[in-house]
Amino acid sequence: MYSHYLLDTGILGQLVHPRPNKLLRLWTEELLLRGASIVIPEISDYELRRNLVLEGFGDSVHRLNELEGAVRY
């Protein structure tokens, strides 16, 4: 059975934070290992990316870019 998980900006922001929530990161990794599909809506990516750029959080933007290889948009 395939499972799909849609991430909103709150969860996404926690995943790319400089000090990410370890339990959330482990949960996400476990989902990917089980073959689940994690999806980031483009609007969530846009809203979070815009805020990160405005606040000058370049490292978080870089981590957001790295997620593109592991999840679907």
mmCIF file as Biopython writes it, N, C-alpha, C and O atoms, coordinates in Angstrom:
data_model
#
loop_
_atom_site.group_PDB
_atom_site.id
_atom_site.type_symbol
_atom_site.label_atom_id
_atom_site.label_alt_id
_atom_site.label_comp_id
_atom_site.label_asym_id
_atom_site.label_entity_id
_atom_site.label_seq_id
_atom_site.pdbx_PDB_ins_code
_atom_site.Cartn_x
_atom_site.Cartn_y
_atom_site.Cartn_z
_atom_site.occupancy
_atom_site.B_iso_or_equiv
_atom_site.auth_seq_id
_atom_site.auth_asym_id
_atom_site.pdbx_PDB_model_num
ATOM 1   N N  . MET A ? 1  ? 0.835  -1.170 0.000  1.0 0.0 1  A 1 
ATOM 2   C CA . MET A ? 1  ? 0.000  0.000  0.000  1.0 0.0 1  A 1 
ATOM 3   C C  . MET A ? 1  ? 0.893  1.251  0.000  1.0 0.0 1  A 1 
ATOM 4   O O  . MET A ? 1  ? 1.884  1.329  0.726  1.0 0.0 1  A 1 
ATOM 5   N N  . TYR A ? 2  ? 0.516  2.209  -0.824 1.0 0.0 2  A 1 
ATOM 6   C CA . TYR A ? 2  ? 1.256  3.458  -0.892 1.0 0.0 2  A 1 
ATOM 7   C C  . TYR A ? 2  ? 0.563  4.521  -0.067 1.0 0.0 2  A 1 
ATOM 8   O O  . TYR A ? 2  ? -0.661 4.643  -0.091 1.0 0.0 2  A 1 
ATOM 9   N N  . SER A ? 3  ? 1.340  5.275  0.650  1.0 0.0 3  A 1 
ATOM 10  C CA . SER A ? 3  ? 0.812  6.368  1.454  1.0 0.0 3  A 1 
ATOM 11  C C  . SER A ? 3  ? 1.351  7.680  0.911  1.0 0.0 3  A 1 
ATOM 12  O O  . SER A ? 3  ? 2.496  7.762  0.468  1.0 0.0 3  A 1 
ATOM 13  N N  . HIS A ? 4  ? 0.515  8.695  0.952  1.0 0.0 4  A 1 
ATOM 14  C CA . HIS A ? 4  ? 0.908  10.017 0.497  1.0 0.0 4  A 1 
ATOM 15  C C  . HIS A ? 4  ? 0.767  10.991 1.659  1.0 0.0 4  A 1 
ATOM 16  O O  . HIS A ? 4  ? -0.240 10.985 2.366  1.0 0.0 4  A 1 
ATOM 17  N N  . TYR A ? 5  ? 1.768  11.815 1.847  1.0 0.0 5  A 1 
ATOM 18  C CA . TYR A ? 5  ? 1.768  12.814 2.904  1.0 0.0 5  A 1 
ATOM 19  C C  . TYR A ? 5  ? 2.022  14.172 2.281  1.0 0.0 5  A 1 
ATOM 20  O O  . TYR A ? 5  ? 3.006  14.364 1.566  1.0 0.0 5  A 1 
ATOM 21  N N  . LEU A ? 6  ? 1.135  15.109 2.556  1.0 0.0 6  A 1 
ATOM 22  C CA . LEU A ? 6  ? 1.215  16.463 2.033  1.0 0.0 6  A 1 
ATOM 23  C C  . LEU A ? 6  ? 1.718  17.372 3.158  1.0 0.0 6  A 1 
ATOM 24  O O  . LEU A ? 6  ? 1.086  17.469 4.210  1.0 0.0 6  A 1 
ATOM 25  N N  . LEU A ? 7  ? 2.858  18.035 2.935  1.0 0.0 7  A 1 
ATOM 26  C CA . LEU A ? 7  ? 3.449  18.879 3.970  1.0 0.0 7  A 1 
ATOM 27  C C  . LEU A ? 7  ? 3.031  20.331 3.792  1.0 0.0 7  A 1 
ATOM 28  O O  . LEU A ? 7  ? 3.052  20.859 2.680  1.0 0.0 7  A 1 
ATOM 29  N N  . ASP A ? 8  ? 2.653  20.971 4.888  1.0 0.0 8  A 1 
ATOM 30  C CA . ASP A ? 8  ? 2.345  22.395 4.829  1.0 0.0 8  A 1 
ATOM 31  C C  . ASP A ? 8  ? 3.590  23.196 5.216  1.0 0.0 8  A 1 
ATOM 32  O O  . ASP A ? 8  ? 4.636  22.622 5.518  1.0 0.0 8  A 1 
ATOM 33  N N  . THR A ? 9  ? 3.471  24.514 5.204  1.0 0.0 9  A 1 
ATOM 34  C CA . THR A ? 9  ? 4.644  25.351 5.467  1.0 0.0 9  A 1 
ATOM 35  C C  . THR A ? 9  ? 5.175  25.186 6.894  1.0 0.0 9  A 1 
ATOM 36  O O  . THR A ? 9  ? 6.374  25.342 7.125  1.0 0.0 9  A 1 
ATOM 37  N N  . GLY A ? 10 ? 4.299  24.875 7.850  1.0 0.0 10 A 1 
ATOM 38  C CA . GLY A ? 10 ? 4.751  24.701 9.227  1.0 0.0 10 A 1 
ATOM 39  C C  . GLY A ? 10 ? 5.704  23.526 9.370  1.0 0.0 10 A 1 
ATOM 40  O O  . GLY A ? 10 ? 6.797  23.665 9.920  1.0 0.0 10 A 1 
ATOM 41  N N  . ILE A ? 11 ? 5.288  22.374 8.873  1.0 0.0 11 A 1 
ATOM 42  C CA . ILE A ? 11 ? 6.132  21.170 8.939  1.0 0.0 11 A 1 
ATOM 43  C C  . ILE A ? 11 ? 7.380  21.363 8.086  1.0 0.0 11 A 1 
ATOM 44  O O  . ILE A ? 11 ? 8.486  21.018 8.500  1.0 0.0 11 A 1 
ATOM 45  N N  . LEU A ? 12 ? 7.195  21.910 6.909  1.0 0.0 12 A 1 
ATOM 46  C CA . LEU A ? 12 ? 8.324  22.139 6.003  1.0 0.0 12 A 1 
ATOM 47  C C  . LEU A ? 12 ? 9.345  23.075 6.636  1.0 0.0 12 A 1 
ATOM 48  O O  . LEU A ? 12 ? 10.549 22.841 6.540  1.0 0.0 12 A 1 
ATOM 49  N N  . GLY A ? 13 ? 8.866  24.133 7.282  1.0 0.0 13 A 1 
ATOM 50  C CA . GLY A ? 13 ? 9.762  25.070 7.955  1.0 0.0 13 A 1 
ATOM 51  C C  . GLY A ? 13 ? 10.549 24.406 9.064  1.0 0.0 13 A 1 
ATOM 52  O O  . GLY A ? 13 ? 11.722 24.719 9.267  1.0 0.0 13 A 1 
ATOM 53  N N  . GLN A ? 14 ? 9.916  23.492 9.785  1.0 0.0 14 A 1 
ATOM 54  C CA . GLN A ? 14 ? 10.619 22.770 10.851 1.0 0.0 14 A 1 
ATOM 55  C C  . GLN A ? 14 ? 11.689 21.846 10.286 1.0 0.0 14 A 1 
ATOM 56  O O  . GLN A ? 14 ? 12.736 21.652 10.903 1.0 0.0 14 A 1 
ATOM 57  N N  . LEU A ? 15 ? 11.426 21.280 9.118  1.0 0.0 15 A 1 
ATOM 58  C CA . LEU A ? 15 ? 12.402 20.364 8.504  1.0 0.0 15 A 1 
ATOM 59  C C  . LEU A ? 15 ? 13.656 21.081 8.014  1.0 0.0 15 A 1 
ATOM 60  O O  . LEU A ? 15 ? 14.738 20.494 8.013  1.0 0.0 15 A 1 
ATOM 61  N N  . VAL A ? 16 ? 13.531 22.330 7.600  1.0 0.0 16 A 1 
ATOM 62  C CA . VAL A ? 16 ? 14.689 23.051 7.054  1.0 0.0 16 A 1 
ATOM 63  C C  . VAL A ? 16 ? 15.305 24.017 8.064  1.0 0.0 16 A 1 
ATOM 64  O O  . VAL A ? 16 ? 16.262 24.722 7.744  1.0 0.0 16 A 1 
ATOM 65  N N  . HIS A ? 17 ? 14.766 24.052 9.269  1.0 0.0 17 A 1 
ATOM 66  C CA . HIS A ? 17 ? 15.270 24.930 10.330 1.0 0.0 17 A 1 
ATOM 67  C C  . HIS A ? 17 ? 16.711 24.551 10.665 1.0 0.0 17 A 1 
ATOM 68  O O  . HIS A ? 17 ? 17.070 23.377 10.576 1.0 0.0 17 A 1 
ATOM 69  N N  . PRO A ? 18 ? 17.548 25.528 11.050 1.0 0.0 18 A 1 
ATOM 70  C CA . PRO A ? 18 ? 18.942 25.215 11.435 1.0 0.0 18 A 1 
ATOM 71  C C  . PRO A ? 18 ? 19.038 24.181 12.554 1.0 0.0 18 A 1 
ATOM 72  O O  . PRO A ? 18 ? 19.984 23.394 12.597 1.0 0.0 18 A 1 
ATOM 73  N N  . ARG A ? 19 ? 18.059 24.185 13.455 1.0 0.0 19 A 1 
ATOM 74  C CA . ARG A ? 19 ? 17.994 23.177 14.520 1.0 0.0 19 A 1 
ATOM 75  C C  . ARG A ? 19 ? 16.689 22.411 14.346 1.0 0.0 19 A 1 
ATOM 76  O O  . ARG A ? 19 ? 15.724 22.656 15.070 1.0 0.0 19 A 1 
ATOM 77  N N  . PRO A ? 20 ? 16.654 21.481 13.385 1.0 0.0 20 A 1 
ATOM 78  C CA . PRO A ? 20 ? 15.395 20.794 13.079 1.0 0.0 20 A 1 
ATOM 79  C C  . PRO A ? 20 ? 14.915 19.912 14.224 1.0 0.0 20 A 1 
ATOM 80  O O  . PRO A ? 20 ? 15.697 19.439 15.049 1.0 0.0 20 A 1 
ATOM 81  N N  . ASN A ? 21 ? 13.626 19.712 14.243 1.0 0.0 21 A 1 
ATOM 82  C CA . ASN A ? 21 ? 13.005 18.817 15.195 1.0 0.0 21 A 1 
ATOM 83  C C  . ASN A ? 21 ? 13.456 17.395 14.856 1.0 0.0 21 A 1 
ATOM 84  O O  . ASN A ? 21 ? 13.114 16.877 13.793 1.0 0.0 21 A 1 
ATOM 85  N N  . LYS A ? 22 ? 14.207 16.771 15.734 1.0 0.0 22 A 1 
ATOM 86  C CA . LYS A ? 22 ? 14.778 15.450 15.449 1.0 0.0 22 A 1 
ATOM 87  C C  . LYS A ? 22 ? 13.711 14.384 15.242 1.0 0.0 22 A 1 
ATOM 88  O O  . LYS A ? 22 ? 13.847 13.525 14.372 1.0 0.0 22 A 1 
ATOM 89  N N  . LEU A ? 23 ? 12.653 14.439 16.038 1.0 0.0 23 A 1 
ATOM 90  C CA . LEU A ? 23 ? 11.581 13.448 15.873 1.0 0.0 23 A 1 
ATOM 91  C C  . LEU A ? 23 ? 10.884 13.610 14.522 1.0 0.0 23 A 1 
ATOM 92  O O  . LEU A ? 23 ? 10.534 12.623 13.875 1.0 0.0 23 A 1 
ATOM 93  N N  . LEU A ? 24 ? 10.689 14.834 14.110 1.0 0.0 24 A 1 
ATOM 94  C CA . LEU A ? 24 ? 10.076 15.089 12.810 1.0 0.0 24 A 1 
ATOM 95  C C  . LEU A ? 24 ? 10.971 14.600 11.678 1.0 0.0 24 A 1 
ATOM 96  O O  . LEU A ? 24 ? 10.491 14.003 10.715 1.0 0.0 24 A 1 
ATOM 97  N N  . ARG A ? 25 ? 12.255 14.851 11.793 1.0 0.0 25 A 1 
ATOM 98  C CA . ARG A ? 25 ? 13.198 14.388 10.768 1.0 0.0 25 A 1 
ATOM 99  C C  . ARG A ? 25 ? 13.232 12.854 10.716 1.0 0.0 25 A 1 
ATOM 100 O O  . ARG A ? 25 ? 13.248 12.276 9.629  1.0 0.0 25 A 1 
ATOM 101 N N  . LEU A ? 26 ? 13.242 12.199 11.865 1.0 0.0 26 A 1 
ATOM 102 C CA . LEU A ? 26 ? 13.222 10.729 11.894 1.0 0.0 26 A 1 
ATOM 103 C C  . LEU A ? 26 ? 11.930 10.184 11.294 1.0 0.0 26 A 1 
ATOM 104 O O  . LEU A ? 26 ? 11.952 9.199  10.556 1.0 0.0 26 A 1 
ATOM 105 N N  . TRP A ? 27 ? 10.811 10.822 11.608 1.0 0.0 27 A 1 
ATOM 106 C CA . TRP A ? 27 ? 9.515  10.413 11.053 1.0 0.0 27 A 1 
ATOM 107 C C  . TRP A ? 27 ? 9.540  10.521 9.531  1.0 0.0 27 A 1 
ATOM 108 O O  . TRP A ? 27 ? 9.083  9.617  8.832  1.0 0.0 27 A 1 
ATOM 109 N N  . THR A ? 28 ? 10.068 11.616 9.029  1.0 0.0 28 A 1 
ATOM 110 C CA . THR A ? 28 ? 10.144 11.824 7.586  1.0 0.0 28 A 1 
ATOM 111 C C  . THR A ? 28 ? 11.040 10.790 6.924  1.0 0.0 28 A 1 
ATOM 112 O O  . THR A ? 28 ? 10.686 10.231 5.885  1.0 0.0 28 A 1 
ATOM 113 N N  . GLU A ? 29 ? 12.192 10.535 7.517  1.0 0.0 29 A 1 
ATOM 114 C CA . GLU A ? 29 ? 13.110 9.537  6.968  1.0 0.0 29 A 1 
ATOM 115 C C  . GLU A ? 29 ? 12.476 8.150  6.971  1.0 0.0 29 A 1 
ATOM 116 O O  . GLU A ? 29 ? 12.631 7.390  6.015  1.0 0.0 29 A 1 
ATOM 117 N N  . GLU A ? 30 ? 11.769 7.824  8.039  1.0 0.0 30 A 1 
ATOM 118 C CA . GLU A ? 30 ? 11.097 6.524  8.136  1.0 0.0 30 A 1 
ATOM 119 C C  . GLU A ? 30 ? 10.033 6.385  7.050  1.0 0.0 30 A 1 
ATOM 120 O O  . GLU A ? 30 ? 9.912  5.327  6.434  1.0 0.0 30 A 1 
ATOM 121 N N  . LEU A ? 31 ? 9.270  7.439  6.814  1.0 0.0 31 A 1 
ATOM 122 C CA . LEU A ? 31 ? 8.265  7.404  5.744  1.0 0.0 31 A 1 
ATOM 123 C C  . LEU A ? 31 ? 8.909  7.128  4.395  1.0 0.0 31 A 1 
ATOM 124 O O  . LEU A ? 31 ? 8.421  6.306  3.619  1.0 0.0 31 A 1 
ATOM 125 N N  . LEU A ? 32 ? 10.007 7.819  4.122  1.0 0.0 32 A 1 
ATOM 126 C CA . LEU A ? 32 ? 10.693 7.627  2.841  1.0 0.0 32 A 1 
ATOM 127 C C  . LEU A ? 32 ? 11.238 6.209  2.707  1.0 0.0 32 A 1 
ATOM 128 O O  . LEU A ? 32 ? 11.179 5.616  1.630  1.0 0.0 32 A 1 
ATOM 129 N N  . LEU A ? 33 ? 11.769 5.667  3.805  1.0 0.0 33 A 1 
ATOM 130 C CA . LEU A ? 33 ? 12.284 4.302  3.772  1.0 0.0 33 A 1 
ATOM 131 C C  . LEU A ? 33 ? 11.183 3.278  3.523  1.0 0.0 33 A 1 
ATOM 132 O O  . LEU A ? 33 ? 11.424 2.240  2.905  1.0 0.0 33 A 1 
ATOM 133 N N  . ARG A ? 34 ? 9.989  3.565  3.996  1.0 0.0 34 A 1 
ATOM 134 C CA . ARG A ? 34 ? 8.848  2.662  3.795  1.0 0.0 34 A 1 
ATOM 135 C C  . ARG A ? 34 ? 8.202  2.818  2.428  1.0 0.0 34 A 1 
ATOM 136 O O  . ARG A ? 34 ? 7.267  2.090  2.093  1.0 0.0 34 A 1 
ATOM 137 N N  . GLY A ? 35 ? 8.699  3.767  1.633  1.0 0.0 35 A 1 
ATOM 138 C CA . GLY A ? 35 ? 8.164  3.955  0.297  1.0 0.0 35 A 1 
ATOM 139 C C  . GLY A ? 35 ? 7.012  4.928  0.201  1.0 0.0 35 A 1 
ATOM 140 O O  . GLY A ? 35 ? 6.341  5.003  -0.828 1.0 0.0 35 A 1 
ATOM 141 N N  . ALA A ? 36 ? 6.776  5.673  1.262  1.0 0.0 36 A 1 
ATOM 142 C CA . ALA A ? 36 ? 5.694  6.663  1.238  1.0 0.0 36 A 1 
ATOM 143 C C  . ALA A ? 36 ? 6.070  7.818  0.316  1.0 0.0 36 A 1 
ATOM 144 O O  . ALA A ? 36 ? 7.248  8.091  0.083  1.0 0.0 36 A 1 
ATOM 145 N N  . SER A ? 37 ? 5.070  8.471  -0.190 1.0 0.0 37 A 1 
ATOM 146 C CA . SER A ? 37 ? 5.260  9.619  -1.060 1.0 0.0 37 A 1 
ATOM 147 C C  . SER A ? 37 ? 5.022  10.888 -0.241 1.0 0.0 37 A 1 
ATOM 148 O O  . SER A ? 37 ? 3.922  11.125 0.258  1.0 0.0 37 A 1 
ATOM 149 N N  . ILE A ? 38 ? 6.075  11.695 -0.114 1.0 0.0 38 A 1 
ATOM 150 C CA . ILE A ? 38 ? 5.949  12.971 0.586  1.0 0.0 38 A 1 
ATOM 151 C C  . ILE A ? 38 ? 5.865  14.055 -0.479 1.0 0.0 38 A 1 
ATOM 152 O O  . ILE A ? 38 ? 6.715  14.153 -1.363 1.0 0.0 38 A 1 
ATOM 153 N N  . VAL A ? 39 ? 4.818  14.864 -0.371 1.0 0.0 39 A 1 
ATOM 154 C CA . VAL A ? 39 ? 4.543  15.869 -1.393 1.0 0.0 39 A 1 
ATOM 155 C C  . VAL A ? 39 ? 4.569  17.259 -0.763 1.0 0.0 39 A 1 
ATOM 156 O O  . VAL A ? 39 ? 3.992  17.486 0.300  1.0 0.0 39 A 1 
ATOM 157 N N  . ILE A ? 40 ? 5.250  18.185 -1.440 1.0 0.0 40 A 1 
ATOM 158 C CA . ILE A ? 40 ? 5.267  19.578 -1.022 1.0 0.0 40 A 1 
ATOM 159 C C  . ILE A ? 40 ? 4.514  20.387 -2.065 1.0 0.0 40 A 1 
ATOM 160 O O  . ILE A ? 40 ? 4.951  20.470 -3.213 1.0 0.0 40 A 1 
ATOM 161 N N  . PRO A ? 41 ? 3.390  20.985 -1.689 1.0 0.0 41 A 1 
ATOM 162 C CA . PRO A ? 41 ? 2.678  21.832 -2.644 1.0 0.0 41 A 1 
ATOM 163 C C  . PRO A ? 41 ? 3.554  23.022 -3.040 1.0 0.0 41 A 1 
ATOM 164 O O  . PRO A ? 41 ? 4.273  23.574 -2.208 1.0 0.0 41 A 1 
ATOM 165 N N  . GLU A ? 42 ? 3.490  23.404 -4.292 1.0 0.0 42 A 1 
ATOM 166 C CA . GLU A ? 42 ? 4.315  24.514 -4.757 1.0 0.0 42 A 1 
ATOM 167 C C  . GLU A ? 42 ? 4.038  25.795 -3.990 1.0 0.0 42 A 1 
ATOM 168 O O  . GLU A ? 42 ? 4.953  26.588 -3.767 1.0 0.0 42 A 1 
ATOM 169 N N  . ILE A ? 43 ? 2.793  26.014 -3.582 1.0 0.0 43 A 1 
ATOM 170 C CA . ILE A ? 43 ? 2.476  27.226 -2.830 1.0 0.0 43 A 1 
ATOM 171 C C  . ILE A ? 43 ? 3.158  27.219 -1.474 1.0 0.0 43 A 1 
ATOM 172 O O  . ILE A ? 43 ? 3.586  28.270 -0.996 1.0 0.0 43 A 1 
ATOM 173 N N  . SER A ? 44 ? 3.269  26.054 -0.844 1.0 0.0 44 A 1 
ATOM 174 C CA . SER A ? 44 ? 3.974  25.965 0.438  1.0 0.0 44 A 1 
ATOM 175 C C  . SER A ? 44 ? 5.456  26.253 0.253  1.0 0.0 44 A 1 
ATOM 176 O O  . SER A ? 44 ? 6.063  26.966 1.053  1.0 0.0 44 A 1 
ATOM 177 N N  . ASP A ? 45 ? 6.038  25.693 -0.807 1.0 0.0 45 A 1 
ATOM 178 C CA . ASP A ? 45 ? 7.439  25.953 -1.114 1.0 0.0 45 A 1 
ATOM 179 C C  . ASP A ? 45 ? 7.651  27.446 -1.347 1.0 0.0 45 A 1 
ATOM 180 O O  . ASP A ? 45 ? 8.586  28.038 -0.807 1.0 0.0 45 A 1 
ATOM 181 N N  . TYR A ? 46 ? 6.786  28.047 -2.145 1.0 0.0 46 A 1 
ATOM 182 C CA . TYR A ? 46 ? 6.912  29.470 -2.468 1.0 0.0 46 A 1 
ATOM 183 C C  . TYR A ? 46 ? 6.825  30.336 -1.213 1.0 0.0 46 A 1 
ATOM 184 O O  . TYR A ? 46 ? 7.668  31.206 -0.997 1.0 0.0 46 A 1 
ATOM 185 N N  . GLU A ? 47 ? 5.807  30.097 -0.388 1.0 0.0 47 A 1 
ATOM 186 C CA . GLU A ? 47 ? 5.617  30.917 0.806  1.0 0.0 47 A 1 
ATOM 187 C C  . GLU A ? 47 ? 6.785  30.795 1.769  1.0 0.0 47 A 1 
ATOM 188 O O  . GLU A ? 47 ? 7.276  31.796 2.292  1.0 0.0 47 A 1 
ATOM 189 N N  . LEU A ? 48 ? 7.228  29.569 2.001  1.0 0.0 48 A 1 
ATOM 190 C CA . LEU A ? 48 ? 8.342  29.364 2.917  1.0 0.0 48 A 1 
ATOM 191 C C  . LEU A ? 48 ? 9.624  29.949 2.342  1.0 0.0 48 A 1 
ATOM 192 O O  . LEU A ? 48 ? 10.360 30.644 3.044  1.0 0.0 48 A 1 
ATOM 193 N N  . ARG A ? 49 ? 9.894  29.674 1.078  1.0 0.0 49 A 1 
ATOM 194 C CA . ARG A ? 49 ? 11.112 30.174 0.431  1.0 0.0 49 A 1 
ATOM 195 C C  . ARG A ? 49 ? 11.158 31.708 0.475  1.0 0.0 49 A 1 
ATOM 196 O O  . ARG A ? 49 ? 12.204 32.290 0.762  1.0 0.0 49 A 1 
ATOM 197 N N  . ARG A ? 50 ? 10.028 32.356 0.193  1.0 0.0 50 A 1 
ATOM 198 C CA . ARG A ? 50 ? 9.965  33.818 0.212  1.0 0.0 50 A 1 
ATOM 199 C C  . ARG A ? 50 ? 10.308 34.349 1.600  1.0 0.0 50 A 1 
ATOM 200 O O  . ARG A ? 50 ? 11.081 35.298 1.732  1.0 0.0 50 A 1 
ATOM 201 N N  . ASN A ? 51 ? 9.735  33.741 2.629  1.0 0.0 51 A 1 
ATOM 202 C CA . ASN A ? 51 ? 10.027 34.191 3.994  1.0 0.0 51 A 1 
ATOM 203 C C  . ASN A ? 51 ? 11.476 33.946 4.386  1.0 0.0 51 A 1 
ATOM 204 O O  . ASN A ? 51 ? 12.095 34.784 5.042  1.0 0.0 51 A 1 
ATOM 205 N N  . LEU A ? 52 ? 12.019 32.804 3.989  1.0 0.0 52 A 1 
ATOM 206 C CA . LEU A ? 52 ? 13.412 32.505 4.321  1.0 0.0 52 A 1 
ATOM 207 C C  . LEU A ? 52 ? 14.362 33.493 3.649  1.0 0.0 52 A 1 
ATOM 208 O O  . LEU A ? 52 ? 15.334 33.940 4.258  1.0 0.0 52 A 1 
ATOM 209 N N  . VAL A ? 53 ? 14.079 33.831 2.394  1.0 0.0 53 A 1 
ATOM 210 C CA . VAL A ? 53 ? 14.925 34.791 1.670  1.0 0.0 53 A 1 
ATOM 211 C C  . VAL A ? 53 ? 14.817 36.175 2.303  1.0 0.0 53 A 1 
ATOM 212 O O  . VAL A ? 53 ? 15.829 36.849 2.498  1.0 0.0 53 A 1 
ATOM 213 N N  . LEU A ? 54 ? 13.593 36.601 2.627  1.0 0.0 54 A 1 
ATOM 214 C CA . LEU A ? 54 ? 13.400 37.922 3.241  1.0 0.0 54 A 1 
ATOM 215 C C  . LEU A ? 54 ? 14.106 38.029 4.588  1.0 0.0 54 A 1 
ATOM 216 O O  . LEU A ? 54 ? 14.615 39.093 4.939  1.0 0.0 54 A 1 
ATOM 217 N N  . GLU A ? 55 ? 14.139 36.941 5.338  1.0 0.0 55 A 1 
ATOM 218 C CA . GLU A ? 55 ? 14.783 36.944 6.656  1.0 0.0 55 A 1 
ATOM 219 C C  . GLU A ? 55 ? 16.282 36.681 6.575  1.0 0.0 55 A 1 
ATOM 220 O O  . GLU A ? 55 ? 16.979 36.789 7.584  1.0 0.0 55 A 1 
ATOM 221 N N  . GLY A ? 56 ? 16.790 36.335 5.391  1.0 0.0 56 A 1 
ATOM 222 C CA . GLY A ? 56 ? 18.220 36.087 5.221  1.0 0.0 56 A 1 
ATOM 223 C C  . GLY A ? 56 ? 18.684 34.728 5.714  1.0 0.0 56 A 1 
ATOM 224 O O  . GLY A ? 56 ? 19.834 34.579 6.126  1.0 0.0 56 A 1 
ATOM 225 N N  . PHE A ? 57 ? 17.806 33.739 5.677  1.0 0.0 57 A 1 
ATOM 226 C CA . PHE A ? 57 ? 18.150 32.389 6.138  1.0 0.0 57 A 1 
ATOM 227 C C  . PHE A ? 57 ? 18.598 31.525 4.958  1.0 0.0 57 A 1 
ATOM 228 O O  . PHE A ? 57 ? 17.890 30.606 4.547  1.0 0.0 57 A 1 
ATOM 229 N N  . GLY A ? 58 ? 19.770 31.828 4.424  1.0 0.0 58 A 1 
ATOM 230 C CA . GLY A ? 58 ? 20.292 31.131 3.252  1.0 0.0 58 A 1 
ATOM 231 C C  . GLY A ? 58 ? 20.529 29.651 3.479  1.0 0.0 58 A 1 
ATOM 232 O O  . GLY A ? 58 ? 20.316 28.844 2.574  1.0 0.0 58 A 1 
ATOM 233 N N  . ASP A ? 59 ? 20.970 29.280 4.681  1.0 0.0 59 A 1 
ATOM 234 C CA . ASP A ? 59 ? 21.212 27.859 4.962  1.0 0.0 59 A 1 
ATOM 235 C C  . ASP A ? 59 ? 19.909 27.061 4.898  1.0 0.0 59 A 1 
ATOM 236 O O  . ASP A ? 59 ? 19.888 25.927 4.418  1.0 0.0 59 A 1 
ATOM 237 N N  . SER A ? 60 ? 18.837 27.658 5.380  1.0 0.0 60 A 1 
ATOM 238 C CA . SER A ? 60 ? 17.541 26.976 5.329  1.0 0.0 60 A 1 
ATOM 239 C C  . SER A ? 60 ? 17.039 26.859 3.893  1.0 0.0 60 A 1 
ATOM 240 O O  . SER A ? 60 ? 16.420 25.860 3.527  1.0 0.0 60 A 1 
ATOM 241 N N  . VAL A ? 61 ? 17.304 27.877 3.087  1.0 0.0 61 A 1 
ATOM 242 C CA . VAL A ? 61 ? 16.940 27.808 1.664  1.0 0.0 61 A 1 
ATOM 243 C C  . VAL A ? 61 ? 17.709 26.671 1.003  1.0 0.0 61 A 1 
ATOM 244 O O  . VAL A ? 61 ? 17.160 25.937 0.181  1.0 0.0 61 A 1 
ATOM 245 N N  . HIS A ? 62 ? 18.968 26.530 1.360  1.0 0.0 62 A 1 
ATOM 246 C CA . HIS A ? 62 ? 19.783 25.443 0.804  1.0 0.0 62 A 1 
ATOM 247 C C  . HIS A ? 62 ? 19.207 24.076 1.195  1.0 0.0 62 A 1 
ATOM 248 O O  . HIS A ? 62 ? 19.138 23.171 0.363  1.0 0.0 62 A 1 
ATOM 249 N N  . ARG A ? 63 ? 18.797 23.928 2.455  1.0 0.0 63 A 1 
ATOM 250 C CA . ARG A ? 63 ? 18.198 22.667 2.896  1.0 0.0 63 A 1 
ATOM 251 C C  . ARG A ? 63 ? 16.867 22.407 2.184  1.0 0.0 63 A 1 
ATOM 252 O O  . ARG A ? 63 ? 16.537 21.262 1.876  1.0 0.0 63 A 1 
ATOM 253 N N  . LEU A ? 64 ? 16.112 23.467 1.927  1.0 0.0 64 A 1 
ATOM 254 C CA . LEU A ? 64 ? 14.866 23.329 1.176  1.0 0.0 64 A 1 
ATOM 255 C C  . LEU A ? 64 ? 15.155 22.845 -0.245 1.0 0.0 64 A 1 
ATOM 256 O O  . LEU A ? 64 ? 14.432 22.002 -0.777 1.0 0.0 64 A 1 
ATOM 257 N N  . ASN A ? 65 ? 16.202 23.373 -0.851 1.0 0.0 65 A 1 
ATOM 258 C CA . ASN A ? 65 ? 16.590 22.923 -2.190 1.0 0.0 65 A 1 
ATOM 259 C C  . ASN A ? 65 ? 16.989 21.451 -2.189 1.0 0.0 65 A 1 
ATOM 260 O O  . ASN A ? 65 ? 16.696 20.727 -3.140 1.0 0.0 65 A 1 
ATOM 261 N N  . GLU A ? 66 ? 17.654 21.008 -1.129 1.0 0.0 66 A 1 
ATOM 262 C CA . GLU A ? 66 ? 18.083 19.610 -1.035 1.0 0.0 66 A 1 
ATOM 263 C C  . GLU A ? 66 ? 16.897 18.650 -0.928 1.0 0.0 66 A 1 
ATOM 264 O O  . GLU A ? 66 ? 16.997 17.494 -1.339 1.0 0.0 66 A 1 
ATOM 265 N N  . LEU A ? 67 ? 15.791 19.118 -0.385 1.0 0.0 67 A 1 
ATOM 266 C CA . LEU A ? 67 ? 14.608 18.263 -0.261 1.0 0.0 67 A 1 
ATOM 267 C C  . LEU A ? 67 ? 14.025 17.883 -1.623 1.0 0.0 67 A 1 
ATOM 268 O O  . LEU A ? 67 ? 13.341 16.866 -1.740 1.0 0.0 67 A 1 
ATOM 269 N N  . GLU A ? 68 ? 14.289 18.685 -2.644 1.0 0.0 68 A 1 
ATOM 270 C CA . GLU A ? 68 ? 13.714 18.433 -3.957 1.0 0.0 68 A 1 
ATOM 271 C C  . GLU A ? 68 ? 14.042 17.037 -4.482 1.0 0.0 68 A 1 
ATOM 272 O O  . GLU A ? 68 ? 13.257 16.448 -5.226 1.0 0.0 68 A 1 
ATOM 273 N N  . GLY A ? 69 ? 15.197 16.514 -4.095 1.0 0.0 69 A 1 
ATOM 274 C CA . GLY A ? 69 ? 15.574 15.185 -4.564 1.0 0.0 69 A 1 
ATOM 275 C C  . GLY A ? 69 ? 14.873 14.054 -3.838 1.0 0.0 69 A 1 
ATOM 276 O O  . GLY A ? 69 ? 14.810 12.936 -4.349 1.0 0.0 69 A 1 
ATOM 277 N N  . ALA A ? 70 ? 14.345 14.327 -2.652 1.0 0.0 70 A 1 
ATOM 278 C CA . ALA A ? 70 ? 13.753 13.266 -1.835 1.0 0.0 70 A 1 
ATOM 279 C C  . ALA A ? 70 ? 12.237 13.254 -1.848 1.0 0.0 70 A 1 
ATOM 280 O O  . ALA A ? 70 ? 11.623 12.234 -1.537 1.0 0.0 70 A 1 
ATOM 281 N N  . VAL A ? 71 ? 11.627 14.372 -2.202 1.0 0.0 71 A 1 
ATOM 282 C CA . VAL A ? 71 ? 10.175 14.472 -2.141 1.0 0.0 71 A 1 
ATOM 283 C C  . VAL A ? 71 ? 9.624  14.927 -3.496 1.0 0.0 71 A 1 
ATOM 284 O O  . VAL A ? 71 ? 10.372 15.287 -4.406 1.0 0.0 71 A 1 
ATOM 285 N N  . ARG A ? 72 ? 8.287  14.898 -3.598 1.0 0.0 72 A 1 
ATOM 286 C CA . ARG A ? 72 ? 7.618  15.343 -4.822 1.0 0.0 72 A 1 
ATOM 287 C C  . ARG A ? 72 ? 7.059  16.733 -4.620 1.0 0.0 72 A 1 
ATOM 288 O O  . ARG A ? 72 ? 6.699  17.125 -3.510 1.0 0.0 72 A 1 
ATOM 289 N N  . TYR A ? 73 ? 6.994  17.473 -5.718 1.0 0.0 73 A 1 
ATOM 290 C CA . TYR A ? 73 ? 6.364  18.801 -5.709 1.0 0.0 73 A 1 
ATOM 291 C C  . TYR A ? 73 ? 5.113  18.751 -6.534 1.0 0.0 73 A 1 
ATOM 292 O O  . TYR A ? 73 ? 4.419  19.760 -6.666 1.0 0.0 73 A 1 
#
